[in-house]
Amino acid sequence: MTVITNHKINNKALRSKKIQSKKNEYTFENVKQRQTFIEKQSNTTLYNLCNHQQYTDAQKLSGSIENFIGYTQIPTGIAGPIQINGTQAKGEFHIPLATTEGALVASYHRGAKATKLSGGISVACVNEGVQRCPLFGFESLQKALAFTNWIEQVEGNFAFITQAHTKHGQLNKTSFQIEGNQVILTFEYLTGDAAGQNMVTICTDAICKYIVNNSPIKPQFWYIESNYSGDKKATAQSLTNVRGKKVIAECVVKSEVLASVLKTTAQAVAQYWRASTMATIQSGSIGTQGHFANGLAALFLATGQDVACVSEAAVGITRMEIRNQKNLYVSVTAPNLIVGTVGGGTKFATQNECLSIMDCVGAGKAKKFAEICGALLLCGELSIAAAITEGHFTSAHQNLGR
């Protein structure tokens, strides 16, 4: 794949002489030059991708995209309302979902109806933390151990370094893992209402430079991320700890609602859940859930989240069991919801509007949004389990997905 760098654009006389800074990259003139270049190179008229009516407030693009040429449109639908009885999210919420998968919105909408008629979903954000895990390599195990002893002596300084590099986050705790002659330090942060990946990287880099400059035991090499943090990947560690915000949601679905809305029974769904959980274990899956990724990807796209974080956010556990011989207890545990209501893609017009639909714009809203994510996941797990249990899964996709 060819990346159109500034250098290559200059070589093709496509980069204006006026481009002297990152800010100028997003002017109408320079965006138009890129659009024309791509249209000529690909012999494609980009009528929709380069729709100039969408080109407003271009400076919001800075920090979000390079070599910008236009916007990709994704259909957005509404599921709900979901009745949520949370610690932060309280009331009825319509949920915007951006997807091209037919039947997805309808399925979550059906789950929302069933849970609402059963009294709503109880949900709580029970933990939070975002990690960055640098690695330091030494000549020997002895030096690695001496290094960790020194780290324990000076780790009180790390919080002050963090405070010097962010107004919104704070260092929560520090730990380490030794393998051979290498040490992985884990810095866990509270990131406020931001998803926080950039924040924790910048703060950790500052701490690492302090360590390298002041440690009496000098590492032979070090890296800002060891690949231990679980960033953009599913890991066993992320299932049992937290990455982002950990949310737990539950609902007891009434037998009459199971019959009227989902066309099933508690016994039938619980039996499917047991069978599918055993199959999930055999597959080697991390966690046991039906399709967390479906709802999260659609909601993340609609609201300007980092969609790649679905990799870890889709790790979790769904549980279903019979209550009072006729009702169905459903719970979901999602320990890795990397979400934010400030920064990143939340600043764009449609994403900001989708957050506004749920009253989740700006400071003080991230935990509320995380609880809404958890409630949405429960709706999806309930609906798909009922559909597969009663043999409706295929027909739903035949009718709505083709």
VOSE-900334 format. One line per 5 residues: number of its first residue (from 1); their letters; for each residue x negated, y, z of N, C-alpha, C. Coordinates in pm, whole numbers. Layout:
REM VOSE-900334
NUM = a = X Y Z X Y Z X Y Z  ...;
END
This chain:
REM VOSE-900334
1 = mtvit = -85 -119 0 0 0 0 -89 124 0  -58 218 -88 -135 343 -96 -76 446 -1  -158 499 86 -116 605 176 -152 739 114  -54 828 104 -78 959 43 -135 1050 150  -264 1056 157 -328 1142 256 -340 1283 200;
6 = nhkin = -373 1376 287 -392 1514 243 -502 1523 139  -607 1441 156 -719 1441 63 -672 1399 -75  -591 1291 -81 -545 1241 -210 -449 1339 -277  -369 1408 -198 -279 1506 -255 -358 1622 -314  -465 1661 -247 -551 1765 -302 -609 1723 -435;
11 = nkalr = -653 1598 -446 -714 1549 -568 -617 1552 -685  -487 1539 -656 -387 1538 -762 -319 1675 -776  -379 1775 -721 -327 1911 -729 -185 1921 -675  -156 1838 -575 -21 1837 -519 -15 1905 -384  -128 1935 -329 -128 1999 -198 -156 2148 -215;
16 = skkiq = -62 2230 -175 -72 2374 -195 -195 2430 -124  -253 2534 -182 -366 2602 -117 -322 2669 12  -190 2689 26 -139 2754 146 -139 2661 266  -160 2532 240 -157 2438 352 -289 2451 429  -283 2520 537 -401 2540 619 -387 2473 755;
21 = skkne = -268 2424 786 -246 2367 918 -138 2261 909  -127 2186 1018 -22 2084 1026 115 2147 1011  133 2267 1064 262 2334 1058 306 2357 914  213 2397 828 246 2426 689 282 2301 609  249 2186 662 281 2062 591 430 2048 565;
26 = ytfen = 513 2111 647 657 2089 640 732 2204 571  660 2295 504 728 2401 432 801 2342 311  905 2411 266 985 2362 153 898 2339 30  807 2433 3 723 2423 -116 638 2296 -115  577 2266 -3 487 2151 4 563 2019 7;
31 = vkqrq = 679 2018 71 763 1898 67 808 1871 -76  847 1977 -147 891 1962 -286 779 1906 -373  656 1948 -350 544 1894 -427 531 1744 -407  544 1699 -282 536 1555 -257 651 1480 -324  771 1536 -314 887 1471 -375 866 1454 -525;
36 = tfiek = 820 1560 -591 797 1555 -736 691 1452 -770  586 1446 -691 479 1349 -714 533 1206 -707  611 1176 -603 664 1041 -587 762 1006 -700  845 1102 -739 941 1076 -848 868 1044 -978  762 1116 -1006 686 1089 -1129 612 957 -1121;
41 = qsntt = 550 930 -1007 473 807 -993 561 682 -999  681 692 -942 769 574 -935 875 571 -1044  881 677 -1125 984 688 -1229 1123 670 -1170  1144 735 -1055 1270 724 -983 1318 864 -945  1446 890 -969 1505 1015 -925 1555 999 -783;
46 = lynlc = 1497 1071 -691 1529 1056 -548 1638 1156 -509  1754 1141 -570 1862 1239 -549 1908 1242 -404  1929 1124 -344 1979 1118 -207 1868 1132 -104  1755 1066 -131 1645 1072 -35 1594 1214 -18  1598 1292 -125 1545 1427 -123 1655 1533 -129;
51 = nhqqy = 1770 1501 -76 1883 1593 -74 1845 1720 4  1838 1832 -68 1790 1955 -5 1888 2010 97  2014 1969 89 2110 2015 188 2074 1964 327  2000 1852 333 1958 1797 462 1834 1866 517  1769 1945 434 1639 1999 471 1657 2127 551;
56 = tdaqk = 1681 2111 678 1700 2225 768 1611 2208 891  1571 2321 946 1489 2322 1067 1371 2226 1054  1294 2248 948 1190 2152 911 1080 2140 1015  1059 2242 1096 949 2235 1191 971 2131 1299  1094 2081 1313 1119 1971 1406 1048 1843 1360;
61 = lsgsi = 1010 1841 1233 942 1723 1179 802 1706 1237  741 1813 1279 605 1807 1332 601 1715 1453  508 1621 1450 496 1524 1558 577 1399 1536  656 1396 1427 742 1279 1402 715 1210 1269  655 1281 1173 639 1223 1039 523 1291 968;
66 = enfig = 457 1218 880 353 1274 795 394 1249 649  343 1336 559 373 1322 416 522 1314 390  598 1398 458 744 1395 453 797 1422 312  898 1343 269 966 1369 141 1117 1372 155  1174 1317 261 1320 1318 272 1368 1232 387;
71 = ytqip = 1500 1211 389 1563 1136 497 1627 1008 444  1615 900 519 1683 775 488 1814 771 565  1923 750 493 2055 751 556 2096 610 596  2151 597 716 2202 469 766 2346 492 814  2440 411 768 2579 428 813 2589 416 965;
76 = tgiag = 2671 500 1024 2688 500 1169 2836 482 1204  2863 386 1291 2999 360 1336 3011 376 1486  3133 368 1536 3160 387 1678 3220 259 1737  3163 213 1847 3219 102 1924 3273 158 2056  3383 102 2101 3435 144 2230 3570 211 2221;
81 = piqin = 3611 270 2335 3526 305 2450 3492 186 2539  3372 194 2597 3331 100 2700 3357 165 2835  3425 93 2921 3446 140 3058 3325 100 3142  3251 199 3192 3127 172 3265 3140 225 3407  3113 137 3501 3112 173 3643 2968 165 3693;
86 = gtqak = 2887 261 3655 2745 256 3685 2705 347 3797  2576 346 3828 2525 439 3928 2503 576 3866  2476 581 3735 2457 706 3663 2564 727 3556  2598 621 3486 2700 627 3380 2835 587 3439  2927 681 3441 3058 654 3500 3166 704 3405;
91 = gefhi = 3259 615 3367 3370 656 3282 3374 576 3153  3444 632 3054 3458 567 2924 3362 632 2824  3293 547 2747 3193 596 2653 3214 534 2515  3220 620 2414 3215 575 2275 3068 565 2235  3031 455 2172 2890 427 2145 2861 434 1995;
96 = platt = 2774 524 1951 2737 532 1809 2634 424 1774  2661 350 1667 2572 242 1623 2541 260 1476  2412 272 1442 2369 288 1304 2320 153 1251  2387 102 1150 2354 -32 1100 2404 -51 959  2347 -146 888 2400 -189 758 2452 -333 766;
101 = egalv = 2462 -386 888 2510 -523 907 2660 -524 934  2737 -569 836 2881 -579 854 2914 -673 969  3018 -641 1043 3071 -717 1158 3003 -680 1289  2890 -608 1284 2819 -578 1408 2899 -481 1496  2940 -369 1439 3015 -271 1518 3146 -332 1567;
106 = asyhr = 3213 -408 1479 3340 -471 1517 3322 -566 1635  3210 -638 1639 3186 -733 1746 3166 -661 1879  3084 -555 1879 3063 -479 2002 3192 -408 2046  3269 -364 1948 3397 -299 1979 3492 -398 2048  3492 -521 2001 3577 -624 2062 3533 -653 2204;
111 = gakat = 3402 -663 2225 3351 -684 2361 3385 -568 2453  3381 -446 2398 3416 -328 2477 3562 -333 2520  3649 -375 2429 3791 -384 2461 3816 -487 2570  3752 -602 2558 3772 -709 2656 3725 -668 2795  3610 -604 2802 3558 -564 2933 3639 -448 2992;
116 = klsgg = 3686 -358 2908 3767 -247 2957 3898 -298 3017  3961 -392 2950 4087 -449 3001 4065 -532 3127  3940 -566 3154 3908 -644 3274 3856 -557 3388  3863 -426 3372 3822 -335 3480 3690 -266 3459  3622 -297 3351 3497 -230 3319 3372 -308 3359;
121 = isvac = 3259 -249 3329 3129 -312 3349 3055 -239 3460  3013 -313 3562 2927 -257 3667 2783 -265 3619  2709 -157 3635 2572 -154 3582 2486 -64 3669  2358 -100 3680 2264 -19 3757 2126 -25 3695  2058 89 3696 1915 94 3662 1839 70 3791;
126 = vnegv = 1771 -45 3802 1716 -87 3930 1565 -66 3943  1498 -36 3831 1353 -17 3837 1309 55 3712  1192 118 3716 1138 182 3597 986 192 3605  923 200 3490 778 212 3484 729 184 3343  634 263 3297 573 243 3165 423 228 3186;
131 = qrcpl = 365 125 3125 225 90 3150 135 123 3031  12 154 3063 -98 153 2967 -210 77 3032  -274 -13 2956 -368 -110 3015 -503 -108 2942  -593 -19 2979 -726 -17 2917 -812 -135 2963  -907 -169 2878 -999 -280 2907 -1142 -229 2913;
136 = fgfes = -1217 -278 3012 -1358 -243 3029 -1441 -371 3028  -1545 -373 2943 -1631 -490 2932 -1767 -466 2996  -1818 -569 3067 -1945 -555 3140 -2040 -669 3103  -2163 -654 3147 -2265 -753 3116 -2239 -885 3189  -2180 -876 3310 -2163 -996 3391 -2040 -984 3480;
141 = lqkal = -1998 -1097 3534 -1888 -1099 3630 -1923 -1016 3752  -2048 -1024 3797 -2092 -949 3915 -2068 -800 3897  -2102 -749 3779 -2080 -607 3754 -1932 -574 3740  -1855 -665 3685 -1711 -643 3674 -1648 -633 3812  -1692 -720 3905 -1640 -716 4042 -1681 -588 4113;
146 = aftnw = -1805 -546 4092 -1851 -421 4154 -1771 -303 4100  -1738 -308 3973 -1657 -202 3912 -1519 -194 3976  -1454 -309 3997 -1321 -307 4058 -1327 -258 4203  -1434 -289 4273 -1450 -237 4410 -1459 -84 4409  -1531 -31 4311 -1542 115 4299 -1408 177 4262;
151 = ieqve = -1334 111 4172 -1202 161 4132 -1111 175 4254  -1115 76 4343 -1031 81 4463 -1067 199 4553  -1193 239 4549 -1238 350 4633 -1193 486 4579  -1179 497 4446 -1153 629 4385 -1014 641 4324  -933 537 4333 -805 542 4262 -713 653 4312;
156 = gnfaf = -739 705 4430 -660 818 4478 -674 941 4390  -784 950 4316 -805 1065 4226 -721 1057 4100  -675 937 4065 -608 918 3936 -476 995 3929  -406 1006 4041 -279 1079 4041 -301 1226 4009  -410 1284 4061 -439 1425 4035 -476 1447 3888;
161 = itqah = -547 1352 3830 -580 1361 3687 -453 1356 3605  -362 1269 3643 -234 1258 3572 -157 1389 3578  -151 1450 3695 -78 1575 3713 -135 1687 3627  -264 1678 3597 -326 1782 3515 -291 1767 3367  -232 1654 3329 -206 1628 3187 -58 1610 3154;
166 = tkhgq = 30 1613 3252 174 1606 3224 251 1676 3335  357 1745 3295 445 1810 3391 563 1721 3428  586 1616 3349 709 1540 3363 689 1397 3415  566 1347 3411 542 1210 3455 454 1206 3579  446 1087 3636 355 1069 3749 304 925 3753;
171 = lnkts = 183 909 3801 125 776 3815 188 707 3934  243 590 3910 316 519 4015 227 420 4089  148 344 4013 57 249 4078 -50 204 3981  -158 149 4039 -270 98 3962 -303 -43 4008  -331 -130 3914 -372 -268 3947 -475 -314 3844;
176 = fqieg = -534 -431 3867 -633 -479 3771 -626 -630 3756  -674 -675 3643 -680 -817 3608 -821 -845 3555  -888 -947 3613 -1024 -981 3571 -1021 -1111 3492  -1086 -1109 3378 -1105 -1230 3297 -1252 -1232 3255  -1328 -1331 3307 -1470 -1336 3275 -1540 -1210 3321;
181 = nqvil = -1607 -1144 3228 -1679 -1021 3260 -1603 -897 3211  -1473 -912 3191 -1390 -801 3145 -1281 -769 3247  -1251 -640 3259 -1151 -593 3355 -1042 -517 3280  -918 -556 3304 -803 -481 3252 -743 -402 3368  -739 -272 3353 -672 -187 3450 -530 -158 3400;
186 = tfeyl = -433 -170 3487 -295 -136 3452 -255 -10 3526  -223 93 3449 -171 217 3505 -22 223 3475  58 226 3577 203 231 3559 254 369 3598  333 428 3509 379 565 3526 532 571 3533  581 674 3600 719 717 3587 720 830 3485;
191 = tgdaa = 805 819 3383 798 913 3270 919 1006 3262  997 1014 3368 1110 1106 3369 1214 1070 3265  1256 1168 3185 1360 1145 3085 1303 1118 2946  1172 1108 2935 1108 1072 2809 1081 923 2805  1080 867 2682 1040 727 2669 898 709 2721;
196 = gqnmv = 809 802 2686 683 816 2758 559 749 2703  566 685 2584 446 616 2537 330 711 2513  356 826 2451 248 923 2428 198 980 2560  290 1007 2650 253 1062 2780 156 971 2853  187 842 2860 102 751 2936 -32 728 2867;
201 = tictd = -34 737 2735 -160 723 2662 -252 840 2690  -201 960 2686 -282 1080 2710 -335 1081 2853  -250 1050 2948 -294 1049 3088 -397 940 3114  -374 822 3058 -468 712 3078 -602 742 3015  -602 805 2899 -727 841 2835 -808 935 2924;
206 = aicky = -741 1029 2987 -811 1122 3077 -869 1048 3198  -793 953 3252 -843 875 3366 -963 790 3324  -954 729 3206 -1063 644 3159 -1192 724 3139  -1179 844 3088 -1298 927 3069 -1359 967 3203  -1274 991 3302 -1324 1016 3437 -1399 893 3488;
211 = ivnns = -1343 776 3466 -1405 652 3513 -1541 631 3448  -1546 647 3316 -1671 623 3243 -1778 723 3285  -1738 846 3308 -1835 950 3344 -1885 938 3489  -1807 877 3575 -1840 878 3718 -1871 740 3777  -1836 634 3710 -1859 501 3767 -2009 471 3774;
216 = pikpq = -2056 420 3887 -2198 381 3896 -2226 253 3817  -2122 180 3785 -2135 59 3702 -2080 92 3565  -2166 113 3468 -2124 158 3336 -2076 40 3251  -1958 50 3192 -1912 -56 3102 -1991 -55 2973  -2006 -171 2913 -2071 -179 2783 -1980 -126 2673;
221 = fwyie = -1849 -140 2695 -1750 -88 2601 -1617 -75 2674  -1527 5 2620 -1393 14 2674 -1294 54 2565  -1168 16 2585 -1061 46 2489 -941 101 2566  -874 199 2505 -761 264 2571 -645 167 2595  -632 65 2512 -526 -36 2530 -582 -174 2502;
226 = snysg = -568 -262 2597 -622 -398 2587 -527 -493 2515  -405 -450 2488 -297 -534 2435 -232 -617 2546  -245 -570 2669 -189 -639 2785 -58 -575 2832  -33 -453 2791 80 -378 2848 215 -426 2800  218 -498 2687 346 -540 2632 407 -439 2536;
231 = dkkat = 328 -340 2498 375 -236 2407 405 -297 2270  529 -285 2225 575 -331 2094 563 -482 2076  583 -556 2185 581 -702 2172 655 -766 2289  704 -887 2266 771 -963 2372 666 -1040 2451  669 -1026 2584 573 -1097 2668 644 -1155 2790;
236 = aqslt = 585 -1262 2845 641 -1322 2966 633 -1224 3082  527 -1142 3084 510 -1044 3191 624 -942 3191  667 -902 3072 773 -802 3065 907 -858 3110  924 -989 3103 1050 -1049 3149 1063 -1041 3300  953 -1058 3372 960 -1066 3518 927 -934 3587;
241 = nvrgk = 879 -835 3510 847 -705 3569 937 -598 3510  881 -488 3467 959 -381 3405 871 -310 3305  929 -270 3194 862 -182 3099 968 -85 3047  959 37 3090 1065 133 3062 1160 136 3180  1284 95 3155 1384 92 3262 1448 -47 3266;
246 = kviae = 1458 -101 3387 1522 -231 3406 1668 -208 3445  1758 -266 3366 1901 -247 3387 1969 -382 3401  2061 -390 3495 2144 -511 3514 2290 -470 3503  2365 -546 3425 2508 -518 3406 2588 -646 3428  2710 -632 3479 2795 -749 3501 2942 -712 3485;
251 = cvvks = 3021 -815 3454 3166 -798 3440 3234 -933 3461  3347 -934 3528 3431 -1054 3537 3546 -1035 3439  3545 -1113 3333 3646 -1101 3228 3766 -1187 3264  3882 -1126 3267 4004 -1195 3311 4047 -1300 3210  4108 -1406 3261 4150 -1517 3175 4248 -1472 3068;
256 = evlas = 4342 -1383 3104 4440 -1337 3005 4375 -1253 2896  4268 -1181 2929 4194 -1104 2829 4113 -1197 2740  4053 -1298 2799 3984 -1399 2719 4076 -1458 2615  4199 -1484 2655 4295 -1546 2563 4344 -1449 2457  4379 -1327 2496 4442 -1233 2403 4343 -1162 2312;
261 = vlktt = 4226 -1125 2364 4130 -1048 2286 4025 -1137 2221  3973 -1233 2296 3862 -1315 2247 3904 -1453 2200  4032 -1489 2221 4089 -1616 2171 4013 -1737 2224  3979 -1732 2354 3902 -1841 2412 3934 -1854 2560  3859 -1941 2629 3875 -1962 2773 3740 -1952 2841;
266 = aqava = 3744 -1933 2972 3619 -1927 3049 3544 -2059 3041  3616 -2170 3047 3552 -2302 3041 3478 -2321 2909  3542 -2281 2801 3481 -2301 2669 3356 -2216 2652  3363 -2089 2693 3247 -2000 2677 3133 -2043 2769  3165 -2082 2893 3061 -2126 2987 2991 -2251 2935;
271 = qywra = 3067 -2340 2872 3005 -2460 2815 2910 -2423 2702  2953 -2330 2616 2864 -2285 2509 2739 -2221 2566  2756 -2137 2670 2641 -2070 2728 2538 -2171 2780  2586 -2276 2849 2493 -2379 2900 2420 -2448 2785  2493 -2486 2682 2431 -2555 2569 2331 -2465 2497;
276 = stmat = 2368 -2338 2476 2280 -2247 2403 2156 -2212 2486  2171 -2206 2618 2057 -2177 2704 1956 -2291 2699  2004 -2414 2699 1913 -2528 2687 1841 -2526 2553  1911 -2487 2448 1848 -2478 2316 1745 -2366 2313  1776 -2255 2378 1682 -2143 2384 1553 -2183 2455;
281 = iqsgs = 1567 -2258 2565 1449 -2307 2638 1362 -2393 2547  1426 -2481 2472 1351 -2569 2382 1280 -2492 2271  1336 -2377 2233 1275 -2298 2125 1151 -2223 2173  1132 -2214 2305 1018 -2140 2359 1041 -1991 2370  1165 -1949 2362 1198 -1807 2370 1160 -1749 2505;
286 = igtqg = 1120 -1622 2504 1095 -1549 2629 1228 -1485 2668  1289 -1536 2774 1422 -1492 2810 1527 -1576 2740  1650 -1562 2784 1761 -1637 2724 1877 -1541 2701  1893 -1501 2577 2003 -1411 2540 2042 -1437 2395  2158 -1386 2358 2209 -1415 2224 2155 -1324 2116;
291 = hfang = 2173 -1195 2132 2130 -1102 2026 2114 -960 2079  2037 -943 2184 2009 -809 2236 1961 -714 2125  1880 -766 2033 1817 -682 1932 1919 -615 1842  2032 -679 1816 2133 -620 1727 2184 -487 1780  2235 -487 1900 2291 -365 1957 2185 -260 1984;
296 = laalf = 2069 -303 2034 1964 -207 2066 1910 -138 1941  1887 -214 1834 1835 -153 1711 1934 -51 1657  2062 -84 1658 2164 7 1605 2176 133 1691  2173 116 1822 2182 231 1912 2055 315 1908  1940 249 1902 1812 321 1895 1805 406 1768;
301 = latgq = 1846 348 1654 1845 424 1529 1937 545 1536  2053 526 1594 2151 635 1600 2105 749 1690  2026 719 1792 1996 818 1896 1850 864 1899  1772 826 1800 1636 878 1791 1535 813 1882  1560 688 1921 1463 615 2003 1354 556 1913;
306 = dvacv = 1248 507 1973 1142 438 1899 1192 297 1869  1237 275 1746 1304 149 1712 1211 29 1728  1081 49 1711 986 -61 1726 986 -116 1868  1033 -37 1964 1038 -84 2103 1146 -189 2126  1227 -215 2026 1320 -328 2035 1242 -458 2056;
311 = seaav = 1116 -460 2011 1031 -580 2030 1030 -624 2175  1010 -531 2268 1011 -567 2409 1147 -550 2474  1226 -454 2424 1356 -427 2486 1454 -543 2469  1434 -624 2365 1525 -736 2341 1493 -858 2428  1391 -849 2511 1362 -956 2607 1456 -941 2727;
316 = gitrm = 1525 -1048 2762 1616 -1038 2875 1690 -1168 2900  1787 -1161 2989 1861 -1281 3031 2011 -1251 3030  2086 -1342 2972 2233 -1340 2979 2279 -1460 3060  2376 -1437 3147 2432 -1548 3226 2584 -1543 3216  2644 -1660 3202 2790 -1673 3196 2833 -1793 3280;
321 = eirnq = 2934 -1772 3367 2982 -1881 3450 3129 -1860 3486  3194 -1967 3523 3337 -1963 3556 3357 -1905 3695  3457 -1818 3709 3495 -1763 3838 3642 -1794 3866  3671 -1843 3986 3809 -1872 4027 3880 -1965 3928  3803 -2054 3869 3853 -2160 3781 3911 -2110 3649;
326 = knlyv = 3919 -1978 3627 3982 -1931 3504 3916 -1806 3444  3850 -1725 3526 3786 -1604 3476 3640 -1631 3438  3581 -1538 3365 3443 -1557 3318 3354 -1446 3372  3252 -1484 3449 3152 -1389 3496 3042 -1380 3390  3009 -1256 3351 2904 -1232 3252 2806 -1129 3309;
331 = svtap = 2677 -1159 3300 2576 -1060 3339 2465 -1057 3236  2405 -940 3222 2284 -926 3140 2179 -853 3222  2055 -897 3209 1941 -832 3272 1845 -791 3162  1822 -661 3149 1735 -607 3044 1622 -529 3112  1505 -591 3128 1398 -527 3207 1305 -433 3129;
336 = nlivg = 1332 -413 2999 1234 -340 2917 1299 -237 2826  1385 -155 2880 1450 -55 2796 1364 71 2789  1286 82 2681 1204 201 2658 1292 304 2589  1353 392 2667 1447 489 2611 1421 627 2671  1463 729 2598 1450 865 2647 1561 953 2594;
341 = tvggg = 1585 1063 2661 1685 1160 2616 1620 1295 2586  1489 1302 2595 1413 1419 2552 1294 1370 2471  1246 1455 2381 1126 1422 2304 1153 1324 2192  1048 1297 2117 1057 1199 2009 1165 1232 1908  1238 1131 1866 1341 1149 1764 1471 1205 1815;
346 = tkfat = 1481 1230 1946 1606 1283 2001 1631 1428 1958  1530 1493 1902 1543 1635 1866 1612 1656 1732  1628 1550 1652 1687 1566 1520 1840 1577 1529  1898 1640 1427 2038 1681 1434 2134 1566 1458  2131 1463 1373 2230 1355 1389 2202 1273 1514;
351 = qnecl = 2075 1252 1546 2042 1177 1666 2086 1252 1791  2067 1382 1791 2109 1463 1905 2261 1461 1920  2331 1463 1807 2477 1457 1812 2525 1322 1866  2457 1214 1826 2496 1082 1876 2473 1072 2027  2363 1128 2075 2342 1133 2221 2449 1217 2288;
356 = simdc = 2488 1326 2222 2589 1415 2279 2724 1347 2292  2756 1256 2202 2882 1180 2210 2893 1110 2345  2779 1067 2398 2775 995 2526 2734 1085 2643  2723 1216 2617 2676 1312 2718 2539 1269 2772  2448 1241 2679 2314 1196 2716 2204 1281 2654;
361 = vgagk = 2230 1409 2636 2129 1498 2579 2050 1566 2690  1919 1559 2683 1833 1641 2767 1795 1580 2901  1744 1666 2987 1690 1623 3115 1798 1567 3206  1757 1468 3286 1848 1410 3385 1944 1307 3329  1921 1263 3205 2017 1173 3141 1961 1036 3104;
366 = akkfa = 1831 1013 3121 1769 890 3070 1821 765 3141  1835 770 3273 1887 653 3344 2032 626 3305  2108 731 3286 2246 715 3240 2249 645 3104  2163 690 3013 2157 629 2881 2114 483 2890  2019 453 2977 1975 315 2995 2089 226 3044;
371 = eicga = 2171 279 3134 2285 201 3183 2387 178 3072  2405 276 2985 2494 258 2870 2439 148 2779  2308 146 2760 2245 39 2680 2278 -98 2739  2265 -111 2871 2294 -238 2936 2438 -281 2920  2531 -187 2933 2672 -219 2915 2701 -262 2771;
376 = lllcg = 2639 -194 2676 2656 -232 2535 2608 -374 2511  2492 -409 2568 2440 -544 2551 2538 -649 2602  2598 -623 2717 2694 -719 2773 2812 -738 2678  2863 -629 2620 2974 -639 2525 2937 -728 2407  2816 -710 2357 2773 -789 2243 2753 -936 2276;
381 = elsia = 2698 -965 2393 2676 -1103 2435 2809 -1175 2453  2905 -1108 2514 3038 -1167 2536 3107 -1196 2403  3104 -1101 2313 3175 -1115 2187 3116 -1225 2100  2984 -1230 2088 2924 -1331 2001 2940 -1471 2060  2933 -1483 2193 2951 -1614 2256 3092 -1666 2231;
386 = aaite = 3191 -1578 2244 3330 -1620 2219 3350 -1658 2073  3290 -1580 1983 3306 -1608 1840 3247 -1743 1802  3127 -1772 1852 3064 -1901 1819 3139 -2015 1887  3183 -1993 2011 3257 -2096 2084 3380 -2142 2008  3455 -2049 1953 3582 -2081 1888 3572 -2094 1737;
391 = ghfts = 3451 -2093 1683 3433 -2113 1540 3471 -1994 1454  3467 -1871 1513 3505 -1751 1439 3385 -1674 1384  3267 -1718 1420 3146 -1643 1385 3128 -1633 1234  3141 -1745 1165 3121 -1745 1019 3229 -1665 949  3356 -1687 987 3466 -1616 919 3455 -1467 939;
396 = ahqnl = 3409 -1421 1057 3394 -1279 1080 3295 -1217 984  3184 -1287 960 3085 -1235 866 3131 -1247 723  3210 -1348 693 3267 -1358 559 3363 -1244 529  3441 -1206 629 3542 -1102 610 3485 -961 618  3386 -940 707 3335 -805 732 3194 -782 682;
401 = gr = 3119 -888 657 2978 -873 624 2943 -898 479  3044 -900 391 3015 -924 250 3087 -822 163;
END
